[in-house]
Amino acid sequence: MVVGSDISRYPNTPRPTCRGYLHKRTQSAILKGWRKRWFVLKHNGYLHYYKHKKDEGKCRPLEVTKLEGAEIGVDTSLGKPFVFKCIPQSGNRVFYFCATSNQEMKRWLEAMDKAVHP
């Protein structure tokens, strides 16, 4: 059983393909920098993110993004290690993510790649 999830209530629901903390670059007019967020990539190709791990299954996600057709890849332009970006097909937004290790970054890129090309 996964704590903080609706899996116990819906046992036939497929487990997310990838979940974990990533730092997301914030570029709003007020805040700039990196914020730690809990990300969940679902089997349907949608990436959900929450402020905290405990919010998954209890609160609405801060945002949900469809990854099908998105452009993803490693990004070295920010001068920070383990950064990758995602440019969804819909909208004109670029998401920058920072993982804690190269292995973690590869795990997310592989999972996202499967969502991009279902």
Summary of the structure (lengths in Angstrom):
residues: 118
radius of gyration: 14.1
end to end distance: 26.9
largest distance: 43.4
contacts: 302
relative contact order: 0.20
helix: 15%
strand: 36%
